[in-house]
Amino acid sequence: MASPGRRERLRAQMSAEVRSAARDIIRRQGVEALTLAGIARRVEVTPAALYHHFPGGLPEIVYRVAEDIVDHLVAELQSASDACPADNFAMRLIEPVRSLRKWAITHQPEFNLLFGTPSTAAGDAHAELTSAWVRRLAAVWGPIFVELWTERRFPVLAEEDMEPRLRQQMQDYRIDTGVDLPPGAMVVMLSCWRSLYGQIALEVFGHFAPLFSDQEPMFELLMLDLMRGMGLQDQYQPPAR
């Protein structure tokens, strides 16, 4: 009989193999191609055996795979930001966005799982999945915005001039993510994200093709405009060639 430690290692190994198989299916065929039977064939077990490791079934597997994807993505984005000089706020914000764009273009099925239309395979777990990665991404850019706000205040909408619902939402977001910014500065941060995500999504889903075969110049122009709005245009550096 296997010892408890060995049983735990075997469980962890099987869990990793299942997640790896599921991620490979997502990468090759998209998340909607995921089935318990298909995953089970990959790891050579019965579909029923998967419930021993993932009691929630397919939605739990999708959620765990999404966690793995976000772990790798966040590490890549954080590394891109950390490689920039500490006093260059613009590039600390821009380099992870460039990395996100490159990742999205080369990992479209995984991008679609995290950022696209809610997946049937994920079931009710999709809303929780989305909330989880939003918090993780906030941890990449949020501290930089906090540091920037502390050292170099940028123009923001006065709190008393904000529509009450918007002000409340910004306060709720602050509590939920731990990003310690006043509501006006939070609006700037989220507006930057909304603009950049929109640009990336349009490119990934082919909405500009074939009118623009190279969308990097438009993307860089958008980032320069966003940096200008925060008074950081002097720190902007074009991508290395």
C-alpha positions in Angstrom: 0.0 0.0 0.0 1.3 3.4 -0.9 2.3 5.7 1.9 0.3 9.0 2.4 3.1 11.0 1.1 3.3 8.9 -2.1 -0.4 9.0 -2.6 -0.3 12.8 -2.3 2.5 13.0 -4.9 0.5 10.7 -7.2 -2.6 12.9 -6.8 -0.5 16.0 -7.6 1.1 14.4 -10.6 -2.3 13.3 -12.0 -3.8 16.8 -11.3 -0.9 18.3 -13.3 -1.3 15.9 -16.1 -5.0 16.6 -16.4 -4.5 20.3 -16.4 -1.7 20.0 -19.0 -3.9 17.8 -21.2 -6.8 20.2 -20.9 -4.6 23.2 -21.7 -3.2 21.4 -24.8 -6.8 20.8 -26.1 -7.6 24.5 -25.4 -4.4 25.6 -27.2 -5.1 23.4 -30.3 -8.9 23.4 -30.5 -10.3 26.0 -28.2 -12.0 25.7 -24.8 -15.4 24.6 -26.3 -13.6 21.4 -27.6 -13.0 20.3 -23.9 -14.9 17.3 -22.7 -14.2 15.0 -19.8 -14.0 12.1 -22.2 -11.4 13.8 -24.3 -9.3 14.8 -21.3 -9.6 11.3 -19.9 -8.3 9.7 -23.1 -5.3 11.9 -23.0 -4.3 10.8 -19.5 -5.5 7.2 -19.9 -8.1 7.1 -17.2 -11.9 6.9 -17.2 -14.0 10.1 -17.2 -15.4 9.1 -13.8 -11.8 8.9 -12.4 -11.3 12.6 -13.1 -13.9 13.4 -10.4 -11.5 12.0 -7.7 -9.1 14.9 -8.5 -11.7 17.5 -9.7 -15.0 17.0 -7.8 -16.5 19.9 -9.7 -16.0 18.2 -13.0 -15.2 20.0 -16.2 -15.9 23.6 -14.9 -13.4 23.0 -12.1 -10.8 21.7 -14.6 -11.3 24.8 -16.8 -10.9 27.0 -13.7 -7.7 25.3 -12.6 -6.3 25.5 -16.1 -7.1 29.2 -16.2 -5.3 29.6 -12.9 -2.2 28.0 -14.5 -2.5 30.3 -17.5 -2.8 33.4 -15.3 0.2 32.3 -13.2 2.4 32.1 -16.2 1.0 35.3 -17.8 1.4 37.4 -14.6 4.9 36.1 -14.1 5.8 37.2 -17.6 4.2 40.6 -17.3 5.8 41.2 -13.9 9.2 40.3 -15.3 8.8 42.7 -18.1 7.9 45.5 -15.7 10.7 44.7 -13.3 13.3 44.8 -16.0 12.7 48.6 -16.4 14.4 51.3 -14.4 12.6 52.1 -11.2 12.2 55.8 -12.0 10.7 55.2 -15.5 7.0 54.9 -14.7 6.0 55.0 -18.4 8.1 51.9 -19.3 7.2 50.0 -16.2 3.6 50.4 -17.3 4.2 49.9 -21.0 6.5 46.9 -21.2 4.0 44.5 -19.5 1.3 45.7 -21.9 3.6 45.0 -24.9 4.2 41.5 -23.4 0.4 41.1 -23.0 -0.2 42.0 -26.6 2.5 39.6 -27.9 1.1 36.8 -25.6 -2.5 37.4 -26.8 -1.5 37.3 -30.5 0.4 34.0 -30.0 -2.1 32.4 -27.5 -5.4 33.3 -29.0 -7.4 30.3 -27.6 -6.0 31.0 -24.1 -6.7 34.7 -24.4 -10.2 33.9 -25.5 -10.7 31.7 -22.4 -9.6 34.6 -20.0 -10.9 37.6 -21.9 -13.4 36.4 -24.4 -17.0 35.2 -24.5 -18.0 33.2 -21.4 -17.2 29.5 -22.0 -19.9 26.9 -21.8 -17.3 24.4 -20.6 -16.5 26.7 -17.6 -20.1 26.9 -16.6 -20.9 29.0 -13.5 -17.1 29.1 -12.7 -16.5 31.6 -15.5 -17.6 34.6 -13.4 -15.4 33.6 -10.5 -12.5 32.9 -13.0 -12.9 36.4 -14.5 -12.8 38.1 -11.0 -9.7 36.1 -10.1 -7.6 37.2 -13.0 -8.8 40.8 -12.8 -7.4 40.9 -9.3 -4.1 39.2 -10.4 -3.6 41.7 -13.3 -4.4 44.6 -10.9 -1.5 43.4 -8.8 0.9 44.0 -11.8 -0.1 47.6 -12.7 -1.8 48.7 -9.5 1.4 49.2 -7.4 3.0 51.2 -10.2 0.1 53.6 -10.4 0.1 53.9 -6.6 3.8 54.8 -6.7 3.3 57.2 -9.6 0.4 58.9 -7.8 2.6 59.3 -4.7 5.5 60.8 -6.6 4.0 62.5 -9.6 0.3 63.5 -9.4 -1.4 63.4 -12.7 -4.7 65.1 -13.7 -7.8 63.3 -12.4 -11.5 64.0 -12.1 -12.3 65.5 -8.7 -14.2 63.1 -6.4 -17.0 65.6 -5.9 -17.5 65.9 -9.6 -17.8 62.1 -10.2 -21.2 60.5 -10.8 -22.1 58.8 -7.5 -22.3 55.3 -9.0 -18.9 55.7 -10.6 -17.4 56.9 -7.4 -18.8 54.0 -5.5 -17.6 51.5 -8.0 -14.1 52.9 -7.8 -14.2 52.6 -4.0 -15.4 49.0 -4.3 -12.7 48.2 -6.7 -10.1 49.7 -4.4 -11.4 47.4 -1.5 -11.6 44.3 -3.7 -8.1 44.6 -5.3 -6.2 46.4 -2.6 -5.0 49.1 -5.1 -4.8 52.1 -2.8 -5.7 55.0 -5.1 -8.3 57.7 -4.8 -11.4 57.3 -7.0 -10.2 59.8 -9.7 -6.8 58.1 -10.1 -8.5 54.7 -10.2 -10.6 56.0 -13.1 -7.4 56.8 -15.0 -5.9 53.4 -14.3 -9.0 51.5 -15.4 -9.5 53.8 -18.4 -6.0 53.0 -19.6 -6.8 49.3 -19.2 -10.1 49.6 -21.0 -8.4 51.3 -24.0 -5.5 48.9 -24.2 -7.6 45.8 -23.8 -9.9 47.1 -26.5 -7.0 47.6 -28.9 -5.6 44.2 -28.1 -9.0 42.4 -28.5 -9.7 44.1 -31.8 -6.3 42.8 -33.1 -6.6 39.3 -31.7 -10.1 38.8 -33.0 -9.2 40.1 -36.4 -11.5 43.1 -36.5 -9.0 45.3 -38.2 -7.8 42.7 -40.7 -7.1 43.0 -43.6 -7.2 46.8 -43.5 -4.1 47.0 -41.2 -1.6 44.2 -41.6 0.7 45.7 -39.0 -1.2 47.1 -36.0 1.8 47.8 -33.8 2.1 51.5 -34.8 -1.5 52.1 -33.8 -0.9 50.3 -30.5 2.2 52.3 -29.8 0.4 55.5 -30.6 -2.3 54.6 -28.1 0.2 54.0 -25.4 2.0 57.2 -26.1 -1.3 59.1 -25.9 -2.1 57.4 -22.5 1.3 58.3 -21.1 0.9 61.9 -22.3 -2.3 62.1 -20.3 -0.3 61.3 -17.2 2.6 63.6 -18.0 4.9 60.7 -18.8 5.4 61.3 -22.5 9.1 62.2 -21.9 9.7 58.7 -20.5 8.2 56.8 -23.5 10.6 54.7 -25.5 9.6 53.0 -28.8 10.0 49.2 -28.9 13.4 47.8 -29.6 14.0 46.6 -33.2 
